[in-house]
């Protein structure tokens, strides 16, 4: 069973994503802030991380940077409401494997994650 970590501070979205991924057969870990997300990612080594950018405490870009310094091999999909080209490019420059902007289709997100963990 593939294990994914969802780092998202918006509780409704976090619960919805977790439910959908569990339904699709994934083991799901969740975190509501960047610090917790980084800690879980380093300890549990999930098969993929869904990472929000706008997080309390440590933002998603900082989490991504620190995660890449320690574990280059964990695929990271960045999720954000900010779809400015500069943000997308920054995410890729920092090592993101994929990038989706909110609102997104759950089917598209599932397809992207499936490709990352294949």
Residue pairs with C-beta under 8 A, 6 or more apart in sequence:
1 25
1 26
1 27
2 25
2 26
2 27
2 47
2 48
2 117
3 26
3 27
3 28
3 29
3 44
3 46
3 47
4 21
4 26
4 27
4 28
4 29
4 46
4 47
4 48
4 49
4 50
4 113
4 117
5 28
5 29
5 30
5 31
5 37
5 40
5 41
5 44
5 46
5 48
5 49
5 50
6 14
6 17
6 18
6 21
6 28
6 29
6 30
6 31
6 49
6 50
7 30
7 31
7 32
7 33
7 34
7 36
7 37
7 41
7 49
7 50
7 51
7 52
7 55
7 60
7 63
8 14
8 17
8 30
8 31
8 32
8 50
8 52
8 55
8 79
9 32
9 33
9 52
9 54
9 55
9 56
10 52
11 32
13 102
14 30
14 32
16 106
17 50
17 106
17 109
18 28
18 30
20 106
20 110
21 28
21 110
21 113
22 28
24 110
29 40
29 44
29 46
31 37
31 39
31 40
32 56
33 55
33 56
33 57
33 58
34 55
34 56
34 57
34 58
34 59
34 60
34 62
34 63
35 57
35 58
37 49
37 51
37 55
37 58
37 63
38 58
38 63
38 66
38 67
40 46
41 49
41 63
41 67
41 71
41 74
42 67
42 70
42 71
45 71
45 74
46 74
47 74
47 75
47 116
47 117
48 74
48 75
48 76
48 77
48 113
48 116
48 117
49 67
49 74
49 75
49 76
49 77
50 77
50 79
50 109
50 113
51 60
51 63
51 64
51 76
51 77
51 78
51 79
51 96
52 60
52 78
52 79
52 80
53 59
53 60
53 61
53 78
53 79
53 80
53 82
53 87
53 91
54 60
54 80
54 81
54 82
55 63
58 66
60 78
60 80
61 90
61 91
61 94
64 76
64 78
64 91
64 94
64 95
64 96
65 94
65 95
67 74
67 76
67 95
68 94
68 95
72 95
75 97
75 98
75 116
75 117
76 95
76 96
76 97
76 98
77 96
77 97
77 98
77 99
77 100
77 109
77 112
77 113
77 116
78 91
78 96
78 98
78 99
78 100
79 100
79 101
79 102
79 104
79 109
80 87
80 91
80 99
80 100
80 101
80 102
81 101
81 102
82 101
83 101
88 99
91 99
92 99
97 116
98 112
98 115
98 116
100 108
100 109
100 112
